[in-house]
Amino acid sequence: MEREGYNRMEAYYKACESKLKEEIVDLRDKAGDFGLYNDYLDYKVLELEDALERKKRRLSDHIEMEKRYGFRKMMLESHCNMLEREVVQLSVNTAHNQCHLIEYMKYKEFQSDRDDRIS
């Protein structure tokens, strides 16, 4: 009778031990999966941080380019305004010189007519 009780206890403990071993294996698998999942999440976090850093860099480069473009545009507008003023001044000078040229041509014609009349 004692032997039977002992055998049952031994079988019970062996069953418990095998259940615990299975549970340990299962928990190790889950821990491994969790570790892989954790590694995957760490990888994703690093990937997103990297993408964010690249976007920040791209944005700062774009802002810098816009500043340079704005400055270049301002310089071109200034140069264009200066050239427009020069064009206006040159057209005024051209009109003035044309008037003098017409007067000179009239004077030369008058002189030539006078010379023809005298001779």
C-alpha positions as CSV (number, residue, x, y, z in Angstrom):
1,M,0.0,0.0,0.0
2,E,2.8,2.4,0.8
3,R,4.4,1.3,-2.4
4,E,1.3,2.1,-4.4
5,G,1.0,5.6,-2.7
6,Y,4.7,6.1,-3.5
7,N,4.2,5.1,-7.1
8,R,1.2,7.4,-7.5
9,M,3.1,10.3,-5.9
10,E,6.1,9.6,-8.1
11,A,3.8,9.5,-11.2
12,Y,2.1,12.7,-10.0
13,Y,5.5,14.5,-9.5
14,K,6.8,13.3,-12.8
15,A,3.6,14.5,-14.5
16,C,4.0,17.9,-12.7
17,E,7.7,18.0,-13.7
18,S,6.9,17.2,-17.3
19,K,4.2,19.9,-17.3
20,L,6.6,22.4,-15.7
21,K,9.3,21.4,-18.3
22,E,6.7,22.0,-21.1
23,E,5.7,25.3,-19.6
24,I,9.4,26.3,-19.3
25,V,10.0,25.4,-22.9
26,D,6.8,27.3,-23.9
27,L,7.8,30.3,-21.8
28,R,11.3,30.2,-23.4
29,D,9.7,30.2,-26.8
30,K,7.5,33.1,-25.9
31,A,10.5,35.0,-24.4
32,G,12.4,34.3,-27.5
33,D,9.5,35.5,-29.6
34,F,9.1,38.5,-27.4
35,G,12.8,39.2,-27.7
36,L,12.6,39.0,-31.4
37,Y,9.5,41.2,-31.3
38,N,11.3,43.6,-29.0
39,D,14.3,43.6,-31.4
40,Y,11.8,44.3,-34.3
41,L,10.3,47.2,-32.3
42,D,13.7,48.6,-31.5
43,Y,14.6,48.3,-35.2
44,K,11.3,50.1,-36.2
45,V,12.0,52.8,-33.6
46,L,15.5,53.4,-35.0
47,E,14.2,53.3,-38.6
48,L,11.6,55.9,-37.7
49,E,14.1,58.1,-35.9
50,D,16.4,57.9,-38.9
51,A,13.6,58.8,-41.3
52,L,12.6,61.7,-39.0
53,E,16.3,62.9,-38.9
54,R,16.5,62.7,-42.7
55,K,13.2,64.7,-43.1
56,K,14.5,67.3,-40.6
57,R,17.7,67.6,-42.7
58,R,15.8,67.8,-45.9
59,L,13.6,70.5,-44.5
60,S,16.5,72.6,-43.2
61,D,18.2,72.2,-46.6
62,H,15.0,73.3,-48.3
63,I,14.7,76.3,-46.0
64,E,18.4,77.2,-46.7
65,M,17.8,76.9,-50.4
66,E,14.7,79.1,-50.2
67,K,16.8,81.7,-48.4
68,R,19.4,81.6,-51.1
69,Y,16.8,81.7,-53.8
70,G,15.0,84.6,-52.1
71,F,18.3,86.5,-51.8
72,R,19.2,85.7,-55.5
73,K,15.7,86.8,-56.5
74,M,16.0,90.0,-54.6
75,M,19.4,90.7,-56.2
76,L,18.0,90.0,-59.7
77,E,15.0,92.3,-59.1
78,S,17.3,95.0,-57.9
79,H,19.4,94.6,-61.0
80,C,16.3,94.5,-63.2
81,N,15.1,97.8,-61.6
82,M,18.5,99.4,-62.2
83,L,18.4,98.3,-65.9
84,E,14.9,99.6,-66.3
85,R,16.1,103.0,-65.0
86,E,19.0,102.9,-67.4
87,V,16.6,102.1,-70.3
88,V,14.5,105.1,-69.4
89,Q,17.5,107.3,-69.1
90,L,18.9,106.0,-72.5
91,S,15.5,106.6,-74.2
92,V,15.5,110.2,-72.8
93,N,19.0,110.7,-74.1
94,T,18.1,109.2,-77.4
95,A,15.1,111.6,-77.8
96,H,17.3,114.5,-76.8
97,N,20.1,113.5,-79.3
98,Q,17.5,112.9,-82.0
99,C,16.2,116.5,-81.6
100,H,19.7,117.9,-81.8
101,L,20.4,115.7,-84.9
102,I,17.3,116.9,-86.6
103,E,18.2,120.5,-85.8
104,Y,21.7,119.9,-87.1
105,M,20.4,118.3,-90.3
106,K,18.1,121.3,-90.8
107,Y,21.0,123.6,-90.3
108,K,23.2,121.7,-92.7
109,E,20.4,121.8,-95.3
110,F,20.0,125.5,-94.7
111,Q,23.7,126.0,-95.1
112,S,23.8,124.0,-98.3
113,D,20.8,125.9,-99.7
114,R,22.5,129.2,-98.8
115,D,25.7,128.1,-100.5
116,D,23.8,127.1,-103.6
117,R,22.0,130.5,-103.7
118,I,25.3,132.4,-103.2
119,S,27.1,130.5,-106.0
